[in-house]
Amino acid sequence: MINVALIGLGRIGLMHAKNISDNMHLNLFSIYETNKILLNKARKLFKCNISKNYLDLFLDPAIDVIFIASSTSTHIKYIDLGLKFKKTIFCEKPLDLNIKKIKKLFKKVNKRSKIQLGFNRRYDPGHYSLKKRLDSNKIGKLEKIIITSRDPSPPSIDYLKSSGGIFRDMMIHDFDLCRFYLKNDKIIQLNSQASAFKEFYKKINDYEIATVSMKSKNGVLCLINNSRHCSFGYDQRVELFGSKGMIISDNKYENNSKLFTSNNTSVKNNFMHFFIDRYNEAYKIQLDDLIKLHKKNSKPRSSFFDGYEALKLANAALSSLNKKRTIYL
């Protein structure tokens, strides 16, 4: 059994705690959280140790994995400690909002370092099936990637204030997914557009809809559409267009039943309305990858380097928007 220490018990931390507890190969050994209300919730929900000092988690030889689900500003500190004490590390995205801090830490990462990044899109069965079909030449040479990612509703204003903005908080998933499909091809050109219709986005210098167009070294065009709101649910679609055909990973519905009546040809159910529901399978498969990383030091599907590269693209998108021009990478 692999002992896991979880840092951070917010919305996504609670989800991870449950998935870790349900996994037969993992043991939720300890939790560290500064919020007393959340800690009391943890005591009721999970039979594990409650740590009062995060350093205890790194010093305890019984703990194998440090699972970081805390606020973004703490990620680098905890990863650095994990490397120092030779722990297997899982860290939610993004690594940090400061690229210089990531570069500095990158110098400490080597082949023996066991770090997995929380880019859950790579683990979604639908999105991953596109990757397998692309690699097996089902659609020939890749020519275009189109990703649509729209949330049903925005997070809280407090969250938005510290999130880093739509490119680094939300679209960073899609930048990573583009890189995943491009494989060894690299983005060399990027242009972004964004708008804010509600006043509070303008006050915090953020946006509620954004579009980015990119071009790779091999000429592949990548288009990303994001929105912080979507009246009909969680809209998540990926399309890969190639010289021989096209493959699509479509939306998931609340259930797959269809209704046929004299008034309607086909009425489908609503889209999933929460990211944890939409990517439920992905989060569980992510843990299987973490187990392989810990036991065999096999390369995770999402690495520290992937986190670094995705943030570079997010920063380039923000730069393109501010400078009102195309950015060449």
DRENPATI-88356 format. One record per residue (C-alpha): residue in three letters; y negated, z negated, x. Coordinates in steps of 0.5 Angstrom, whole numbers, plus 2048, in hexadecimal, padded with zeros to 3 digits. Each point is the difference from the previous one (the first is absolute). Layout:
N
ALAYZX ...
***
This chain:
329
MET800800800 ILE7F9802803 ASN7FB7FA7FF VAL7F98037FD ALA7F97FC801 LEU7FB8037FB ILE7F9800801 GLY7FC8017FA LEU8017FF7F9 GLY7FB8047FC ARG8028057FB ILE804805805 GLY8037F9804 LEU8037FE7F9 MET8048067FF HIS802800807 ALA8037F9800 LYS8048027FA ASN803806803 ILE8017FC806 SER8047FB7FC ASP8048057FC ASN802803807 MET8077FE802 HIS7FF801807 LEU7F97FC800 ASN7FE7F97FF LEU7F97FE7FE PHE8007FA805 SER7F97FE800 ILE7F98027FD TYR7F97FF803 GLU7FA8017FB THR7F97FC800 ASN7FF8017F8 LYS8037F97FD ILE8018037FA LEU804806802 LEU8047FB805 ASN8027FC7FA LYS8028067FC ALA804801806 ARG8037F9800 LYS8028027F9 LEU803807801 PHE803800807 LYS8057FB803 CYS7FD800807 ASN7FC7FC805 ILE7F88007FF SER7FD800807 LYS7F97FD801 ASN7FF803806 TYR801808802 LEU8017FE807 ASP8077FC7FE LEU8038077FD PHE7FF803807 LEU8027FA804 ASP8067FF7FC PRO807804803 ALA8038007F9 ILE7FB8057FE ASP802807801 VAL7FB8047FC ILE7F97FF7FF PHE7FE8037FA ILE7F88017FF ALA7FD8017F9 SER7FA7FC801 SER7F9803800 THR7FE806805 SER7FC7FC804 THR8057FC803 HIS806805801 ILE7FE802807 LYS8007F8802 TYR8077FF7FD ILE803807803 ASP7FD7FD807 LEU8047FA7FF GLY8068037FE LEU800804806 LYS7FF7FA804 PHE8067FC7FD LYS804807800 LYS8018007F8 THR8028057FC ILE7F98027FC PHE7FF8037F9 CYS7F98017FF GLU7FC8037F9 LYS7FB805801 PRO7FB801803 LEU8017FE807 ASP7F97FE800 LEU7F98037FE ASN7FE800808 ILE803806804 LYS7FE7FC806 LYS8047FA7FF ILE8068047FE LYS7FF804807 LYS8007FA804 LEU8067FD7FC PHE804807801 LYS8007FF808 LYS8057FA7FE VAL8058047FC ASN806803804 LYS8078027FE ARG8027F97FF SER7FB7FE7FB LYS8038007F9 ILE7FA8027FB GLN8008037FA LEU7FA8027FB GLY8007FF7F9 PHE7FF8087FE ASN8047FF7FA ARG7FF8087FE ARG805802806 TYR8067FC7FC ASP7FF8027F9 PRO8068047FF GLY7FC8067FC HIS7FB801806 TYR8067FF805 SER8048057FD LEU7FA805801 LYS8017FE808 LYS807802800 ARG8008067FC LEU7FA803805 ASP8047FE806 SER8068047FE ASN7FC8067FF LYS8008007F8 ILE7F98037FF GLY800803807 LYS7F97FF804 LEU7FC7FB7FD GLU7F98037FE LYS7FC7FB7FC ILE8017F87FE ILE7FD7FE7F9 ILE8007F97FF THR7FD7FC7FA SER7FF7F97FF ARG7FC7FC7FB ASP8007F97FE PRO8007FE7F9 SER7FA7FB801 PRO7FD7FE806 PRO8017F9803 SER7FB7FA800 ILE7F9801802 ASP8027FA806 TYR806804802 LEU7FB807800 LYS7FB7FC804 SER8057FF806 SER8058067FF GLY7FC805805 GLY7FF8057FB ILE8048057FC PHE802804807 ARG8027FA804 ASP8037FC7FA MET8038057FB MET800807803 ILE8037FD807 HIS8078017FC ASP7FF8077FF PHE7FE801807 ASP8067FD802 LEU8048047FC CYS7FD807802 ARG8027FE807 PHE8077FE7FE TYR8018077FD LEU7FC804806 LYS8057FD805 ASN7FE802807 ASP7FA8047FD LYS7F97FD801 ILE7FA8007FB ILE7FA803804 GLN7FB8017FB LEU7FE7FC7FA ASN7FA8007FA SER7FF7FB7FB GLN7FC7FF7F9 ALA8007FA7FC SER7FC7FD7FA ALA7FE7F97FD PHE7FE8007F8 LYS8007F97FF GLU7FB7FC803 PHE8047FA803 TYR803806805 LYS7F9802802 LYS7FE7F8802 ILE8067FF804 ASN7FF807803 ASP8078037FE TYR8038057FB GLU8048017FA ILE803807801 ALA801804807 THR803807802 VAL801802807 SER803806803 MET803801807 LYS803805804 SER8057FF805 LYS801804807 ASN8068047FD GLY7FB8027FA VAL8037FC7FB LEU7FB7FE7FB CYS8007F97FD LEU7FC7FE7FA ILE7FF7F87FD ASN7FE7FE7FA ASN7FE7F97FE SER7FD7FC7FB ARG7FF7F87FF HIS8028017F8 CYS8048057FC SER8007FF7F8 PHE8078027FF GLY8047FC806 TYR802800807 ASP800807802 GLN804801806 ARG802808802 VAL801803806 GLU801808801 LEU803804806 PHE7FF807800 GLY803804805 SER802808802 LYS8068007FC GLY7FF7FB7FA MET7FD7F97FE ILE8027F97FF ILE7FD7FB7FC SER8017F87FF ASP7FD7FF7F9 ASN7FD7FA7FC LYS8057FA7FE TYR8007FE7F9 GLU8017FA7FC ASN8078037FE ASN803807800 SER8018017F9 LYS7FC8057FC LEU7FF8017F8 PHE8008067FD THR7FE8017F9 SER7FD8057FB ASN7F97FE802 ASN801800808 THR804804804 SER8017FB805 VAL7FD7F9801 LYS8017FC806 ASN7FF7F9802 ASN7FA7FD804 PHE800800807 MET8017FA804 HIS7FA7FB800 PHE8007FC806 PHE802802807 ILE8057FB801 ASP8048037FA ARG7FF807803 TYR8027FF807 ASN8057FA7FE GLU806804803 ALA7FC802806 TYR7FE7F8802 LYS8087FF800 ILE802806804 GLN7FA7FD805 LEU8047FA801 ASP806804802 ASP7FC803805 LEU7FE7F9802 ILE8077FE801 LYS802806804 LEU7FA7FF805 HIS8027F8801 LYS807801801 LYS800807804 ASN7F9801802 SER8008077FC LYS7FA803800 PRO7FD7FF7F9 ARG7FD8057FB SER7F97FD801 SER7FE7FE806 PHE7FA7FC804 PHE7FE807802 ASP8008037F9 GLY7FB7FA7FE TYR7FC802806 GLU8008087FE ALA7FF7FF7F9 LEU7FA7FB801 LYS7FD806805 LEU8008057FA ALA7FD7FB7FB ASN7FA7FF805 ALA7FF807801 ALA8008017F8 LEU7FA7FB800 SER7FD803806 SER8008077FC LEU7FD7FD7FA ASN7FB7FC804 LYS7FE806804 LYS8018057FA ARG804805805 THR807802802 ILE8037FB806 TYR804803805 LEU8057FC803 
***
